[in-house]
């Protein structure tokens, strides 16, 4: 019985680890950033992000309750689009 119980416990631990890894991968894909985190990560003044949000510019954002969030992939897409619009020179 001890060996069977140990095998069950080890199996349950393995399942839990796989679920945790899957959750982390999903979280990395859909990572939400606060306006402060975006300001720090992209070196944009907080006031500028607020101004852009009021004008409908900058990266896509959304509200959950009273808090403003940005999806990391939306911020990256916004940076990529700005690069494509504004980059000059170099080899094509």
C-alpha positions in Angstrom: 0.0 0.0 0.0 2.9 2.4 0.7 4.3 1.9 -2.7 1.0 2.5 -4.4 0.3 5.5 -2.3 3.8 6.9 -3.1 3.2 6.3 -6.8 -0.2 8.1 -6.6 1.4 11.1 -4.8 4.2 11.3 -7.3 1.7 11.2 -10.2 -0.4 13.9 -8.6 2.7 16.1 -8.1 3.7 15.6 -11.8 0.2 16.6 -12.9 0.3 19.7 -10.6 3.7 20.7 -12.0 2.4 20.4 -15.6 -0.6 22.5 -14.8 1.6 25.1 -13.2 3.8 25.2 -16.3 0.8 25.6 -18.6 -0.6 28.4 -16.4 2.8 30.2 -16.5 2.9 29.9 -20.3 -0.6 31.3 -20.6 0.1 34.0 -18.1 3.2 35.0 -20.1 1.1 35.3 -23.3 -1.7 37.3 -21.7 0.4 39.3 -19.2 -1.3 42.4 -18.0 0.8 45.4 -17.2 -0.3 48.4 -15.1 0.2 51.9 -16.5 3.2 52.3 -14.1 4.8 49.1 -15.4 4.4 50.2 -19.0 5.9 53.6 -18.2 9.0 52.0 -16.6 9.4 49.1 -19.1 9.2 51.4 -22.2 10.7 54.5 -20.6 7.7 56.6 -21.3 6.7 59.3 -18.8 3.5 58.3 -16.9 1.9 61.7 -17.9 2.5 60.9 -21.6 0.8 57.5 -21.3 -2.2 59.1 -19.6 -2.3 61.8 -22.3 -2.1 59.3 -25.1 -4.8 57.2 -23.5 -7.1 60.2 -23.2 -6.5 60.9 -27.0 -6.9 57.3 -28.0 -3.2 57.0 -29.0 -0.4 54.8 -27.8 -0.7 51.1 -27.0 -4.1 49.6 -26.5 -5.4 49.7 -22.9 -8.4 48.7 -21.0 -10.0 49.1 -17.6 -10.8 46.5 -15.0 -12.7 48.3 -12.4 -10.9 51.5 -11.6 -7.5 50.3 -12.8 -5.9 50.7 -16.3 -4.1 47.8 -17.8 -2.1 47.1 -21.0 -1.5 43.6 -22.5 2.2 43.0 -23.0 1.6 41.8 -26.6 -0.4 44.9 -27.4 2.6 47.1 -26.2 5.0 45.0 -28.3 2.7 45.3 -31.3 2.6 49.1 -30.8 6.4 49.3 -30.6 6.7 47.2 -33.8 4.2 49.3 -35.7 6.0 52.5 -34.6 9.3 51.0 -35.8 7.8 50.0 -39.1 6.4 53.5 -39.6 9.4 55.5 -38.5 12.5 53.5 -39.2 14.9 54.9 -41.8 18.1 53.9 -43.4 19.8 50.5 -43.2 19.6 47.6 -45.5 16.2 46.5 -46.6 
